Amino acid sequence: MPIEQSSQYIFLVDDEPIQNEMLKDYISERFKYQIKTYSNGEDMVKDLNLNPAIIVLDFHLNAHLPNAQNGVAVLKKIKELQSTAQVIMLSGQDKLDVAVDSMKYGAYDYVIKGETAFSRMENIINNINELSSIKAANSTFKKIITGLCIALGCVIMLSVYLVSKLGK
């Protein structure tokens, strides 16, 4: 059974506060996640112990803090410390190499900022939720199959034992 969304976090990391607030409002109207916003990756990394399910990470994070790490550096750190978090890279750049770099380092998807970005983000979050449900069901089925195999093994061993005792 999948974990209830309301007990999970989505982290939004963007150095543009208006972008963070608009995306937070949009996501909170459609999903039951707890949402935390950050203006830089360094602060967000400190909260990875909260095990966010999803992190929306801006590619450029140094507009206001010139020494802030960029999105790819933060992505690498996330994957090192919290590999199960699904990272959606968000960028104003429509460049293939930026998208490829993001995916190469473990981003789940890449979204270009623009008029369709929020609806695309909604679709991606829905896909992540479905993937999570499928993984949870798969895990449950594996446990059931393992239990059935153990039970079948015990029945076979008992049968062999009884046949050997009755045959004497």
N, C-alpha and C positions, 0 to 999 in steps of 0.2 A: 504494500500500500504506500503511495507516495506521501511525502511529508507535506503537511498543510502549509500552504503559501504564507499564511499570516505569521508563521513562526520562522520564516526565512527572510533574509535581507536581499535587497538590491542596492548596490552602491552606484552612485552617479558621480563621476569624476570629470569635472570640466572647469577651466579657469574663468569661464564666463558665467557669473551668477544667474543671469537672466535665463540662459540656456538650461542650467541645472533646475531652476524653479519651474520653467515651462515643462520640461520633461518629467519632473517629479509630479506635477499636477496631472499630466496626461496619463502617466503610468498608474498613479494612485486611483484614478477614476475607473480603471479597467482591471486592475489586479489587486490582490490582497497582501502583497508583500509589505514588509517594513522597509522604508526607503531612507537611506542616509546620503547626504550630499557632501562633496569635498571639492575644494578649489585646487588641490594638487595631489599628486600620487603619493608623495611621502606621508602625508597625513592619513590617507586611505590605507596604506600598507600597515600602519600601526593598528588598524582595526580588523585585520584579516582573521584574527582569532574569533570573530563573530561568524565565521564561515558563510560569507555571502554566497547565495546560489548564482547570482548574476552580477556582473560588474560592467557598467557602461563607461568606457574609458575614452576620453578625448585624445586624439593623436598629438596635438600641440598643447602642451600644458605650461608653456613659459611666457605667455603674453604679459602677465602681471608680475611674475617672479622669474627673472631671467636665469636664475640658477636651478630652477625646478627641472626635474627629469622629464624627458619627453615620454609620450605614451608607450612606445616600444620598450624603453628601459623599464617602465613600470609594469608592463605586461610580462616581461621576463621575470621580474621579481614576484609577481602574482603566481605565475606558473611554478616557480621554485618553492614558494611557501604554501600555496593553497591551490593545488593543481585541479581540484574538482570544480572550482568556480568557472562558470562560463563567462567569457569576456567578449563583449560586443564593442568593437572599436568604432569610434565616431569621429569623423573628420570632415573638414570643409574642402579637403583636397580630392579631386576626381582623378587621381593618378594610380595607374595599375601597380607600380612598384610599391607604393604605400600600402595598398590592399594586400599584395603578395607578402610583404614583410610582416604585416599584422597576422596573417594566416600562418605564415611559417613559424612564428613564435607562439602559436597556440590560441589565437583569437577564434572564437566560434564563428563570427561573421564580421563584416565591415559595412558600415552605413555612412553614406555621404550626407552631410548636413544639407538640408533643403526642404522644400515644401512637402515631400513625401517621407521624410526621415522618421517622423513619429509613427506613422502608420506602418512603415517597414519595421520599426523597432517593436511594435505591438505583435506583428506576425512572427518575428524572431523569438520573442519571449514565449509566445504560444508554442512554437516549435521546440524550444528548450523544455517547456513544461511537459509536452508530449513525450519527448525523449526521456525525461526523468521518470515519467509514469511507466514507460516501456522497460526501462532499466530496473525499476522497482518490481514490476511484474516478473521480469526475467529472473531476478534474484529469488523471488518467492517460488517460482517454478523449479529452480535449481534445488532449493531446499526440499521441496516436496519430492522431486525425483530421487534425490539422495536418500531421503527417508524411506521411500518405497523400495529402493535397491537394497538397503540394509535389511528391511523387513523380509524381502524376498530371499535374500541370502540366508537369513535366520531360518525361514521356513524350509529351504532346501537342505540346510545343515541338519535340521531336526528330522526331516524326512529320511535323509541318508542314515542318520543315527538309528531311527526307529526300524528301518528296513534291515540294518545290520544286526540289531538286537532280535528282531523277529525271525530272521533267517537262521539263527543259531539253534 
